Amino acid sequence: MLLIENITKTFFPGTVNERVALNDVSLQLNTGDFVTVIGSNGAGKSTLLNMISGKLPIDSGDLSIDGSSVKRMPDYARAAYVGRVFQDPMAGTAPDLSIEQNLALALRRGQRRGLSWGVTHKRRAFFREELLSLELGLENRLKARVGLLSGGQRQALSLLMASFTQPRILLLDEHTAALDPQRAELVTTLTQSIVEKHHLTTLMVTHNMEQALRLGNRLIMMHEGQIILDVDSERKATMTVPDLLAEFAKIKGASLDDRALLG
């Protein structure tokens, strides 16, 4: 379970460039929840994920995972609890290492690394089995450098690596946005499969409103550092993209014609 209590984050406080990125945000995800997050640029979506992962410190408030506060836990320690896939396919892997070396590192996420982190015959067999689920033929390319893979292949690999240790929380930061439509749909399908297989508690940021409605059991909308709409599974199942735009307009008085506000 993820519990966020009244967290705030201000960049450049006390200067002319001061910007409140998160303003008294509270959110609870129960075990197995798959929550999609939409909002305008600068709404605080990525800042929220950075706070959960430990990349950014919290100014005030608290953040707990499975009942234990991780507010003061650094990102490298929090990696044992949190998996993440970034928008940039280059960000989630080590391009100069092989596929099997990347997987070996992911397998020991959050643990101390010593001489035992390398690839054994037993691990190699396990990696092949896991890669088979991607249906991309990567199980036959274990020694290939990850930098030689396509963007879609790297993102699929990043998704597999992020879920390897079945983290308490899986963060997906617009992880299909940089892909062409065909590869984006492939990674989206893999996302659904992996989240369901491991029953992962997932928070996914997306600018694609159709995707936000189609995936997961809950949707939240952010604007100017706050959560302004929280849609449960029953209501989400009947909503359309125009419904979302109408909700945003009703809450913030925005123009319905300005789809760029959310998309």
N, C-alpha and C positions, 0 to 999 in steps of 0.2 A: 504494500500500500504506500502511496505517496501523499504526504500531507504538507501543504504550503500554507503558512499562516502569516498574513499581513506583511508580506515582504515588500521592500522598497529598494529601488536602485536609482541613484542620481549620478550622472556623469558630469565632470567638471564643476562640482558644487562651489558656489561662492564666486563664480566668474561670469563674464558676459555670455559665455557659451554653455551655461548650466542647462542641463536637459534631464527631466524626470523620465526615465525609461520604464520603470514599474512603480505604480502608485498604490500601495496597500493592497496587493494582490493575494487572494486566498483561493485555494483550489484543493480538492481531495479526489484522488483516483483510487478506487478499490482494486484489489487484486484481479487481474484479467481485463480491466477496462482498456478499451482502445479509443482514445479521444483524439479527434482531429481539431486543429487550431487554424482559424483563418483570421484575417485582419488586414488593415491598410499598412503600407510601408511605414516603418517607424512605430508600429503599434506596441512593440515590446515582445514579439513572438520569439525571436532568436535570443533576446536577452533573458527571457524566461528559461529557455533551454540551457543557456550558459550558466545560469544560477543553479539549476538542478544538477548539472554535470560537475559543478565546482570550478568552472573556468573563471567565473567572476564571483567576488565576495558579496555577501548580502549586507546592505547597509543597516537594515533593521528587519525584524520578523524572525521566523524560524522555518526550517525545512526538515522534515523527518521522512525516513524510509523504513517501513515495517516497524514503526513505533520508536525508532531511535533517531535523535537529532544528528544530522550530518552537516550542520551549518558551518562548523569550524574544520571539517574534514577537507584536506586539499584534493584537487582533482585526481591526482595519481592514486590516492587511496580510495577515492569514491569510485574509481573504475571497476572495483570489484562488485559494485552494486548497479552501475549504470553503463549501458551500451549505447553507442551513438553512431548514426550514419549521417554524413554531411551532404550538402548540396553538390559540392565539387567532388567528382569521382576520384580526383587525385589526392583528396585529403584523408581518406580513411585507410589507406594502405601504404606500405613502403615500396616504392616503385623499383628500387634496385635489388630487392630481395625476391626470391622465388615465391610461387604460390604456396608451397608447403612451408616455407619459412615464415611467411605472413600468418598462416594458420597456426603454426606452432606458437608464435608470439601471442596471438589472440587467445589461444587455449589457456595461457598462463596470465591473462589479464588480471591485475590486482594482486598478483602474487610476487614474491621476491624471485628474481631471475638469477639462476646460477648456471652451473655447467650442465644441468639436466634439461634445459629448455629446448635442446635440439630435436631433430626429427629422427624418431626410431621407426623400426618396421611396424610396430603395433600402431603408432600414431599415423604413419603413412596410410595404413589400411583404413583407419578411422576417417582420415581426411578424404580418401577416395569415396567412401560411403556417403559422407556428408555432401561432397561436391556433386554426386550423382543426382541429388534432389534438385539441383539447379537446372539440369538438363541442357547444359551448355558445352559439354565435352571437356570441361576443365579437369575432370578426374584423370584424364590422360595427359595432362600438361603440368603436372605437379612441380617440375623443375624449371618451368618457364618463368621469366621475369615478369612481375606484375605490370611493370611499365609498358610492356608490349601488348597488353590486353586493351580491348575497346572500352569506351566509357561505360557501356551497359554491362559488360562483363565485370569490370572493376566494381561497379556499384552493387551488382549481385553478390560479388565476393565480400564486399564491405558489410552487406546485410547479413550474410552468413557468419562473418567474423564477430559482428556485434552481438549476435544471438548465441554464439558458441557456448558460453558459460551460463546461459539462461539467466541474464541479469534481472534484478528486481524491477528495473525500469529501462525501457527501450525508447530512446529519443531519435526521431526521424526529422531532420531539418531540411525540408523541401528536397528530399533525396531523389526525386524523379524530375526536378525542374530543368536540369541541364541536359536531359536526354531527349532524343527524338521520340515522336509519339509511339512507335513500335516498341522501342526498348523501354520507354517509360511504362508502358502497359505490362511488359514482361516483369519489370521490377515490382510493379504494383501487385501483380498476381503472386509473386514470390513473397512479398510482404505479408499479404493475407495468409498465405500458407504457413509461413514461419511463425507468425504471431499466434495463429490458431493451434499449431502443433505444440508449441511450448507454453501456451496460455500466458503470454507475456503482457504485462501492464505497459501500455504504449501511449506515447504522446507524439503526434505527428503534425508538424507545421506544413501547411500547403497554401499556395495561392490559387489552386484549382478548386473552385467551389463545387463542381460536379464530383470530383474525387473526394472532397471533404464530406459530402452527403452520402456517398456510396460506401465509404469505408468506415469501420468502427461502429461503436454503440453509443457514441456521444459526440457532440460538437460544441466548441466554445468559440466565441468571436471576441477579438481584442481590438481596442482602439485607445490611442493616447495613454498607453501604459496601464489600462484597466481591462478587466473582463466585463463586457457589456451584455453578453448573451450566453446562456448555457442551455443547450438543447438535449433532452434525454432521448433514449433510443426510440420510444414510441412516437414522439413528435418528429424526430429526425427521419423516420421511415416514410413519412408522408410529405416532407418538405421538398421544394424545388428551388432552383437557383433564384428565380424571381422572388420567391418567398424570403430568401436570405437577404436579397437586396432591399426588399420592402422593410424587413426588420431593422436593417442598418439605418435606413432613411427615417424610420419612425423614432428610433432611439437618438440619433444624432442629427437629424434634419438634413441629411445629405441628399444630393440629387440621385434619383433612380437611374438616370442615364449614364452616370459616371461609374461604370463597372471597374475602372482602374482603381477605385478606392479599395476594393476587396480582391480584385483579380490581378 
